[in-house]
Amino acid sequence: MHKLILISFLLLTSSPSFAKKISAKVEDNNLLIKCQGKIQKLAINKDKELDIEGRPKIFESENFSLIIIELADHNSGTALVYSINTECKNLWTFDLQSFNPSIPLIEENYIFLGAMGHGFKLHRQSGKVIWSHKDLYKKYKFNGADPIVRAGQLIKFSKILAIDDQSGKIKVLNK
């Protein structure tokens, strides 16, 4: 039994797709991104009242990565999303306009992002907003904590909230 667990662990950790391609840290109000031996330094444009919360969260795809940093004070905040290509260049930056970001759903052409009361579909290459909703907390109690997942044509933001991928219309699953 122990040999099987060890072999599984070695297979998972030695798989090329499991290896980290990018790393990031915040230093002196800058986001420092390291990939392929290059370091990219991006200034973090933030309200002076907001502090950087925790470490950057990195979500890697085959040919690009998303880095999310959270900014907050004691009452509110936001999260900034950076799209980084394989050459370590920032393609676009997007302000979620709310705190508590969800684990994004990354697909071939689109990215689905969420944060407290907000849901977005962005074009992966340009960062252009395809559809957005900014009133999801009061009506549906969406707080950004759940990972975003696809269920057929629906993009599920929580157990009760889904949004139609094509139309952007909200669908309540079971209130």
Helices and strands as residue ranges (DSSP letters): H 2-14, G 16-18, E 22-27, E 30-35, E 38-43, E 51-60, E 64-72, E 77-85, E 90-95, E 105-106, E 110-115, E 118-123, E 129-133, H 136-140, E 149-151, E 154-156, E 161-164, E 170-172
